[in-house]
Amino acid sequence: MLTFLGFAMIATFLVLIMMKKMSPIAALVLIPALFCVFAGKGAHLGDYVIDGVGKLAPTAAMLMFAIVYFGVMIDVGLFDPIVRGILRFCKADPVRVVVGTAVLAAIVSLDGDGSTTFMITVSAMYPLYKRLGLSLVVMTGVAATANGVMNTLPWGGPTARAATALKVDASDIFVPMIPALAVGLLFVFGLAYVLGLKERRRIGTLVMPGDDAEQPAAEAVEPAGERLLVATGSATATSTGSAPGSAGSRTGGGSGSGASDPAADPAGDPAADPSPYEGGVQGLDPRRATLRPRLYWFNAGLTVALLAAMITELLPIPVLFLLGAALALTVNFPHMPDQKARIAAHADNVLNVAGMVFAAAVFTGVLSGTGMVKHMADWLVGVVPEGMGPHMALVTGLLSLPLTYFMSNDGFYFGVLPVLAEAGAAHGVSPLEIARAALVGQALHMSSPLVPAVYVLVGMAKVEFGDHTRFTVKWAALTSLVVLGAGMLFGII
């Protein structure tokens, strides 16, 4: 009964949010509450929710102060050089933009924290996607999948959990998996290239000011002094100049809006102006009042020190971000009115993400407290045919996809993995092979509704969670299967 209710609750949640019949916050709260009553445990709902909130409260605190910290860093211009560098590399080509998103997400993922990765990636890429009219779900999907592959780093969490649960060394799990994970990452880059080609066919290759020398001579160029985006592909898209704060217009294969008045940018360098205003959304305006160029190296050093402290686990991550946010605000904005203004500017993101995390606490609390998640895991393990015993590593890899999507990493690695390892040991399969196989589902896990970081991603990118899920799940699942196949081909699993 609990097994059926657990799957039904998850299915109901996913269907309602993907069909946009309910907001994620409402669905995360009301659906589990209703199914808790169906399970005959409505009297314990309060206990389950409090237990779930208690477990996720540190995550909520970390996200709150991380958003404030990185919001301040964006305000003061820490990431402006990254944006300019990406613009120079991308040259308004959708293929380069999408591949650049995957590469940036993979590099930043080295810090081992998904929330940090998504905040930096979206901060750098969002203005460019908006400026060119690219699909934002492509950005969120590529970033989440790249981060999922990199989430298997020993300091990222899953590898450490698997090592602890099976009492093996984390390096013995991770190091042999590097070739398979490298294949998975290359697949993500290839996927980004294909998705970029689709975006290029949809909107064409766009030429931004300063790139006129690279245009074919036959193309018509609008008079100097107007911001232009000229299509060189099958689409015919142009954007006419408009004053900052107002949107331009564009017609043709894609949808998007114009850019700023070049009179305010005599150099006409697009790398220095990644769409300050786009459809009413403020990007990284190179002339914004919050810039602190004299404090650039202080802010860069503070950020590097913060990431290093996270990797070395000097202090709990929520404490690090709390201290970092307080220090960043005090040094960059010493006057109280300025500090209040910066906090208010990021309050919307903070409230949305923190609210989503606490709503998810209701979902996870009911799923665990009622015993649904245990019954679901036991049922999935029980349906494995006896003849598959010698292939338990393959079975573990396949099960890791749905189980890490529908369960927390703690629930899977500490609750289910030991059972799978015991079943494998009975047929001569080593715990190390089982542990490695258990990592392949992480590419899909990072888009799970139970992962708080994904709400940072979709919130900052202004993408509906249902749209992100519908687009990303198939590609993330395919990436996981590629990692699993590579692991078996190399004899690692």
C-alpha positions as CSV (number, residue, x, y, z in Angstrom):
1,M,0.0,0.0,0.0
2,L,2.7,2.5,1.0
3,T,4.7,1.5,-2.1
4,F,1.8,2.4,-4.3
5,L,1.1,5.6,-2.5
6,G,4.7,6.7,-2.7
7,F,4.9,6.2,-6.5
8,A,1.5,7.8,-6.9
9,M,2.5,10.8,-4.8
10,I,5.6,11.4,-6.9
11,A,3.8,10.9,-10.1
12,T,1.0,13.3,-9.1
13,F,3.5,15.9,-8.1
14,L,5.5,15.7,-11.4
15,V,2.4,15.7,-13.6
16,L,0.9,18.7,-11.9
17,I,4.0,20.8,-12.1
18,M,4.8,19.8,-15.7
19,M,1.3,20.6,-16.8
20,K,1.6,23.9,-14.8
21,K,-1.6,23.1,-12.8
22,M,0.1,24.0,-9.5
23,S,3.2,26.0,-8.5
24,P,6.1,23.9,-7.2
25,I,5.7,25.4,-3.7
26,A,2.0,24.6,-3.5
27,A,2.6,21.1,-4.9
28,L,5.5,20.3,-2.6
29,V,3.3,21.1,0.4
30,L,-0.3,20.1,-0.5
31,I,0.3,16.8,-2.3
32,P,2.3,15.1,0.4
33,A,0.0,16.4,3.1
34,L,-2.9,14.8,1.2
35,F,-1.1,11.5,0.6
36,C,-0.1,11.4,4.3
37,V,-3.8,11.5,5.1
38,F,-4.5,8.7,2.5
39,A,-1.8,6.6,4.2
40,G,-3.7,6.9,7.5
41,K,-0.9,8.9,9.2
42,G,-2.4,12.4,9.1
43,A,-2.1,12.7,12.8
44,H,1.7,12.5,12.5
45,L,2.0,15.1,9.6
46,G,3.3,17.8,12.0
47,D,6.1,15.5,13.2
48,Y,7.1,14.5,9.7
49,V,7.2,18.2,8.5
50,I,9.2,19.3,11.6
51,D,11.7,16.5,11.0
52,G,12.0,17.4,7.3
53,V,12.4,21.1,8.1
54,G,15.1,20.3,10.7
55,K,17.1,18.3,8.2
56,L,16.9,20.9,5.4
57,A,17.2,24.1,7.6
58,P,21.1,24.2,7.2
59,T,20.6,23.9,3.4
60,A,18.1,26.7,3.4
61,A,20.4,28.9,5.5
62,M,23.3,28.2,3.2
63,L,21.3,29.1,0.1
64,M,19.9,32.3,1.6
65,F,23.4,33.7,2.4
66,A,25.0,32.2,-0.7
67,I,22.5,34.1,-2.8
68,V,23.2,37.3,-0.9
69,Y,27.0,36.8,-1.2
70,F,27.1,36.0,-4.9
71,G,24.4,38.7,-5.5
72,V,26.8,41.2,-4.0
73,M,29.7,39.9,-6.0
74,I,27.7,40.3,-9.2
75,D,26.7,43.8,-8.1
76,V,30.3,44.9,-7.5
77,G,31.5,43.5,-10.8
78,L,33.5,40.4,-9.8
79,F,32.1,38.4,-12.7
80,D,32.1,41.1,-15.4
81,P,35.5,40.0,-16.8
82,I,34.1,36.4,-17.1
83,V,31.1,37.7,-19.0
84,R,33.3,39.8,-21.3
85,G,35.6,36.8,-22.0
86,I,32.6,34.6,-22.7
87,L,31.2,37.2,-25.1
88,R,34.5,37.4,-26.9
89,F,34.6,33.6,-27.3
90,C,31.0,33.2,-28.2
91,K,30.8,36.0,-30.7
92,A,27.0,35.7,-30.6
93,D,27.1,32.2,-32.1
94,P,24.4,30.0,-30.3
95,V,26.6,26.9,-30.6
96,R,29.5,28.6,-28.8
97,V,27.1,30.1,-26.2
98,V,25.6,26.7,-25.3
99,V,29.0,24.9,-25.3
100,G,30.4,27.7,-23.2
101,T,27.6,27.2,-20.7
102,A,28.5,23.5,-20.4
103,V,32.3,24.2,-20.0
104,L,31.7,27.0,-17.5
105,A,29.3,24.8,-15.4
106,A,31.8,22.0,-15.4
107,I,34.7,24.2,-14.3
108,V,32.8,25.9,-11.6
109,S,31.5,22.5,-10.4
110,L,35.0,21.7,-9.1
111,D,34.1,23.5,-5.9
112,G,31.7,20.6,-5.2
113,D,28.6,22.7,-4.5
114,G,25.7,22.7,-7.0
115,S,24.2,26.0,-5.7
116,T,27.4,27.9,-6.2
117,T,27.9,26.4,-9.6
118,F,24.4,27.5,-10.7
119,M,24.6,31.0,-9.3
120,I,27.9,31.7,-11.1
121,T,26.9,30.1,-14.4
122,V,23.5,31.8,-14.6
123,S,25.0,35.1,-13.5
124,A,27.5,34.9,-16.4
125,M,25.3,33.5,-19.1
126,Y,21.8,34.8,-18.5
127,P,22.3,38.3,-20.0
128,L,23.8,36.7,-23.1
129,Y,20.9,34.2,-23.5
130,K,18.4,37.0,-23.1
131,R,20.2,39.3,-25.5
132,L,20.3,36.6,-28.3
133,G,16.9,35.2,-27.6
134,L,18.2,31.7,-26.8
135,S,16.1,29.2,-24.9
136,L,16.7,29.5,-21.2
137,V,15.7,25.9,-20.6
138,V,18.7,24.9,-22.8
139,M,20.9,26.9,-20.4
140,T,19.4,25.3,-17.2
141,G,19.4,21.8,-18.8
142,V,23.0,21.9,-19.9
143,A,24.2,23.5,-16.6
144,A,22.4,20.9,-14.5
145,T,23.6,17.9,-16.5
146,A,27.2,19.1,-16.6
147,N,27.1,19.7,-12.8
148,G,25.5,16.3,-12.3
149,V,28.5,14.5,-13.9
150,M,30.9,16.6,-11.9
151,N,29.0,16.0,-8.7
152,T,30.7,12.7,-8.3
153,L,33.9,14.4,-7.2
154,P,35.1,13.0,-3.8
155,W,34.3,16.3,-2.0
156,G,30.9,16.6,-3.8
157,G,29.0,14.3,-1.5
158,P,27.8,11.1,-3.3
159,T,31.2,9.5,-3.5
160,A,31.8,10.1,0.2
161,R,28.4,8.8,1.1
162,A,28.9,5.6,-0.9
163,A,32.4,5.1,0.6
164,T,31.0,5.6,4.1
165,A,28.0,3.3,3.6
166,L,30.1,0.4,2.2
167,K,33.2,1.0,4.3
168,V,35.5,1.4,1.4
169,D,38.0,4.2,0.4
170,A,36.6,7.1,-1.6
171,S,39.7,7.2,-3.8
172,D,39.2,3.5,-4.7
173,I,35.7,4.4,-5.9
174,F,36.4,7.7,-7.7
175,V,39.8,7.3,-9.4
176,P,38.9,4.2,-11.5
177,M,35.7,6.0,-12.5
178,I,37.5,9.0,-14.0
179,P,37.6,7.6,-17.6
180,A,33.8,6.8,-17.6
181,L,33.1,10.2,-16.1
182,A,35.3,11.9,-18.7
183,V,33.2,10.1,-21.4
184,G,30.1,11.4,-19.7
185,L,31.4,15.0,-19.6
186,L,32.4,14.8,-23.3
187,F,28.9,13.6,-24.1
188,V,27.5,16.6,-22.3
189,F,29.7,18.9,-24.4
190,G,28.6,17.0,-27.5
191,L,25.0,17.4,-26.4
192,A,25.6,21.1,-25.8
193,Y,26.9,21.4,-29.4
194,V,23.8,19.7,-30.8
195,L,21.5,21.9,-28.8
196,G,23.5,24.9,-29.9
197,L,23.1,23.9,-33.6
198,K,19.3,23.7,-33.0
199,E,19.3,27.1,-31.5
200,R,21.4,28.4,-34.4
201,R,18.9,27.0,-36.9
202,R,16.1,28.6,-34.9
203,I,17.5,32.1,-34.7
204,G,20.5,32.2,-37.0
205,T,24.1,33.3,-36.2
206,L,23.9,36.8,-34.9
207,V,26.6,39.5,-35.4
208,M,27.0,42.0,-32.6
209,P,28.6,45.5,-32.8
210,G,32.3,45.4,-33.2
211,D,32.1,42.2,-35.3
212,D,31.3,43.9,-38.6
213,A,34.7,42.9,-40.0
214,E,33.7,39.3,-39.7
215,Q,30.4,39.7,-41.6
216,P,30.1,38.6,-45.2
217,A,30.4,41.7,-47.4
218,A,27.1,41.0,-49.1
219,E,25.2,41.5,-45.9
220,A,23.3,44.8,-45.3
221,V,24.6,46.6,-42.2
222,E,22.5,49.2,-40.4
223,P,24.0,52.7,-40.0
224,A,26.7,53.1,-37.4
225,G,25.3,54.4,-34.2
226,E,22.5,51.8,-33.9
227,R,22.8,48.6,-31.9
228,L,22.3,45.7,-34.3
229,L,22.0,41.9,-34.3
230,V,22.1,40.8,-37.9
231,A,21.2,37.3,-38.8
232,T,23.7,35.4,-41.0
233,G,21.9,32.1,-40.9
234,S,18.6,31.1,-42.3
235,A,16.7,33.4,-40.0
236,T,16.5,37.1,-40.8
237,A,16.8,38.8,-37.4
238,T,17.6,42.4,-36.8
239,S,17.5,44.5,-33.7
240,T,17.1,48.2,-33.7
241,G,18.7,50.5,-31.1
242,S,16.7,51.7,-28.1
243,A,17.5,53.7,-25.1
244,P,18.5,51.9,-21.9
245,G,15.6,50.7,-20.0
246,S,13.4,50.1,-23.1
247,A,13.3,47.0,-25.2
248,G,14.1,47.0,-28.9
249,S,12.5,44.7,-31.4
250,R,13.6,41.8,-33.4
251,T,11.8,39.8,-36.1
252,G,12.7,36.5,-37.7
253,G,13.5,33.0,-36.6
254,G,13.7,33.7,-32.9
255,S,12.3,35.9,-30.2
256,G,14.3,38.4,-28.3
257,S,14.7,42.1,-27.8
258,G,17.1,44.8,-28.4
259,A,20.0,46.3,-26.5
260,S,21.3,49.6,-25.2
261,D,22.0,52.9,-26.8
262,P,25.6,52.9,-28.1
263,A,25.9,56.6,-27.5
264,A,26.6,55.6,-23.9
265,D,29.2,53.1,-25.2
266,P,31.5,55.0,-27.6
267,A,33.8,52.1,-28.1
268,G,30.9,50.0,-29.3
269,D,32.5,46.9,-27.7
270,P,29.8,44.3,-27.0
271,A,32.1,42.5,-24.6
272,A,31.9,45.4,-22.3
273,D,28.1,45.6,-22.5
274,P,26.4,42.3,-22.1
275,S,22.9,43.6,-22.5
276,P,22.4,46.0,-19.6
277,Y,18.7,45.9,-20.1
278,E,16.8,43.2,-21.9
279,G,13.0,43.0,-21.8
280,G,13.0,44.9,-18.5
281,V,15.6,42.6,-17.0
282,Q,18.8,44.2,-15.8
283,G,21.9,42.3,-16.7
284,L,25.6,43.2,-16.0
285,D,25.5,46.9,-16.8
286,P,29.1,48.1,-17.0
287,R,28.0,51.5,-15.7
288,R,25.9,50.4,-12.7
289,A,26.4,52.4,-9.5
290,T,27.2,49.3,-7.4
291,L,30.5,48.6,-9.1
292,R,33.6,48.6,-6.9
293,P,36.6,48.3,-9.2
294,R,39.1,49.4,-6.5
295,L,37.9,46.4,-4.4
296,Y,38.1,43.9,-7.2
297,W,41.0,41.9,-5.9
298,F,39.7,42.0,-2.4
299,N,36.5,40.4,-3.6
300,A,38.3,37.9,-5.8
301,G,40.5,36.9,-2.9
302,L,37.5,36.6,-0.6
303,T,35.7,34.4,-3.0
304,V,38.7,32.1,-3.6
305,A,39.2,31.8,0.1
306,L,35.6,31.0,0.6
307,L,35.6,28.3,-2.0
308,A,38.9,26.9,-0.6
309,A,37.3,26.8,2.9
310,M,34.3,24.9,1.5
311,I,36.5,22.3,-0.2
312,T,38.7,21.8,2.9
313,E,35.6,21.8,5.1
314,L,37.1,24.4,7.4
315,L,33.7,25.3,8.7
316,P,30.2,24.2,7.8
317,I,29.1,25.7,4.5
318,P,26.2,27.7,6.0
319,V,28.5,29.4,8.4
320,L,31.0,30.2,5.7
321,F,28.4,31.9,3.5
322,L,27.0,33.7,6.5
323,L,30.4,35.1,7.4
324,G,31.2,35.8,3.7
325,A,28.0,37.7,3.1
326,A,28.4,39.8,6.2
327,L,32.0,40.6,5.3
328,A,31.2,41.4,1.6
329,L,28.4,43.7,2.5
330,T,30.4,45.5,5.2
331,V,33.5,46.1,3.0
332,N,31.8,46.9,-0.3
333,F,28.9,48.9,1.2
334,P,29.9,50.5,4.5
335,H,26.8,52.7,4.7
336,M,23.7,51.2,6.2
337,P,21.3,52.5,3.5
338,D,23.4,50.9,0.8
339,Q,23.5,47.5,2.7
340,K,19.8,47.5,3.1
341,A,19.3,48.3,-0.6
342,R,21.6,45.4,-1.6
343,I,19.7,43.0,0.7
344,A,16.4,44.2,-0.6
345,A,17.6,43.8,-4.2
346,H,18.2,40.1,-3.7
347,A,15.3,39.5,-1.3
348,D,13.1,38.1,-4.1
349,N,15.5,35.3,-5.0
350,V,16.2,34.6,-1.3
351,L,12.5,34.2,-0.5
352,N,11.7,32.1,-3.5
353,V,14.6,29.7,-3.0
354,A,14.2,29.4,0.8
355,G,10.5,28.9,0.5
356,M,11.0,26.2,-2.1
357,V,13.5,24.4,0.2
358,F,11.1,24.5,3.2
359,A,8.3,23.3,1.0
360,A,10.5,20.4,-0.2
361,A,11.0,19.6,3.5
362,V,7.3,18.7,3.7
363,F,7.7,16.4,0.7
364,T,10.8,14.6,2.0
365,G,9.5,14.5,5.5
366,V,6.3,12.7,4.5
367,L,8.1,10.4,2.1
368,S,10.5,9.3,4.8
369,G,8.3,9.5,7.9
370,T,5.5,7.4,6.5
371,G,7.9,4.7,5.3
372,M,7.0,5.2,1.7
373,V,10.5,5.7,0.5
374,K,11.7,2.5,2.3
375,H,8.8,0.4,0.8
376,M,9.5,1.8,-2.6
377,A,13.2,0.9,-2.4
378,D,12.5,-2.6,-1.1
379,W,10.0,-3.2,-3.8
380,L,12.5,-2.1,-6.6
381,V,15.2,-4.3,-5.1
382,G,12.8,-7.2,-4.7
383,V,11.7,-7.2,-8.4
384,V,15.3,-7.8,-9.6
385,P,15.3,-11.4,-10.9
386,E,17.5,-13.9,-9.1
387,G,19.4,-14.6,-12.3
388,M,20.6,-11.0,-12.4
389,G,22.7,-11.5,-9.2
390,P,26.0,-11.8,-11.0
391,H,25.1,-8.5,-12.8
392,M,24.3,-6.5,-9.7
393,A,26.7,-3.7,-10.6
394,L,24.6,-3.2,-13.8
395,V,21.4,-3.4,-11.8
396,T,22.7,-0.9,-9.3
397,G,23.6,1.5,-12.1
398,L,20.2,1.3,-13.7
399,L,18.4,1.6,-10.3
400,S,20.5,4.6,-9.4
401,L,18.7,6.6,-12.0
402,P,15.1,6.5,-10.6
403,L,16.1,6.0,-7.0
404,T,18.4,9.1,-6.8
405,Y,15.8,11.1,-8.7
406,F,13.0,10.2,-6.3
407,M,15.1,9.9,-3.1
408,S,17.6,12.1,-1.4
409,N,21.3,11.0,-1.7
410,D,21.3,10.1,2.0
411,G,18.3,7.9,1.6
412,F,19.8,6.1,-1.4
413,Y,23.4,5.7,-0.3
414,F,22.7,4.9,3.3
415,G,19.4,3.0,2.9
416,V,19.4,1.2,-0.4
417,L,23.0,0.8,-1.5
418,P,24.0,-1.5,1.4
419,V,21.2,-3.8,0.4
420,L,22.3,-3.9,-3.2
421,A,25.9,-4.4,-2.1
422,E,24.9,-7.4,0.1
423,A,23.0,-8.9,-2.8
424,G,26.0,-8.4,-5.1
425,A,28.4,-9.9,-2.6
426,A,26.4,-13.1,-2.5
427,H,27.2,-13.5,-6.2
428,G,30.9,-12.4,-6.0
429,V,30.4,-8.8,-7.0
430,S,32.7,-6.5,-5.1
431,P,31.4,-3.6,-3.0
432,L,33.7,-1.2,-5.1
433,E,31.9,-2.1,-8.3
434,I,28.5,-1.6,-6.6
435,A,29.7,1.8,-5.3
436,R,31.0,3.0,-8.6
437,A,27.7,1.9,-10.3
438,A,25.8,3.9,-7.7
439,L,27.3,7.1,-8.9
440,V,26.1,7.0,-12.5
441,G,22.6,8.5,-11.7
442,Q,24.0,11.8,-10.4
443,A,23.5,13.5,-13.8
444,L,19.8,12.9,-13.4
445,H,19.7,13.5,-9.7
446,M,20.7,17.1,-10.0
447,S,17.4,17.9,-11.7
448,S,15.4,16.1,-9.0
449,P,12.6,18.1,-7.2
450,L,14.3,17.0,-4.0
451,V,17.5,18.8,-4.7
452,P,17.5,22.4,-3.3
453,A,20.1,23.6,-5.7
454,V,17.9,23.1,-8.8
455,Y,15.5,25.8,-7.4
456,V,18.4,28.2,-7.4
457,L,19.0,27.3,-11.0
458,V,15.5,27.7,-12.3
459,G,14.8,30.7,-10.0
460,M,17.8,32.8,-11.2
461,A,17.1,31.8,-14.8
462,K,13.4,32.6,-14.5
463,V,12.4,29.2,-15.9
464,E,9.4,27.2,-14.7
465,F,10.5,24.1,-12.9
466,G,8.1,22.0,-14.9
467,D,9.6,23.3,-18.2
468,H,13.1,22.5,-16.9
469,T,12.1,19.0,-15.9
470,R,10.3,18.2,-19.1
471,F,13.4,19.3,-21.1
472,T,16.2,18.1,-19.0
473,V,15.2,14.6,-17.7
474,K,15.6,12.8,-21.0
475,W,19.0,14.3,-21.6
476,A,20.2,13.8,-18.1
477,A,19.0,10.1,-18.1
478,L,20.8,9.5,-21.4
479,T,24.0,11.0,-19.9
480,S,23.8,8.7,-16.9
481,L,23.4,5.7,-19.3
482,V,26.4,6.8,-21.3
483,V,28.5,6.9,-18.1
484,L,27.2,3.5,-17.1
485,G,28.0,2.1,-20.6
486,A,31.5,3.6,-20.6
487,G,32.1,2.1,-17.1
488,M,31.2,-1.3,-18.3
489,L,33.1,-1.0,-21.5
490,F,36.3,0.0,-19.6
491,G,35.7,-2.8,-17.1
492,I,35.3,-0.4,-14.2
493,I,31.8,-1.6,-13.3
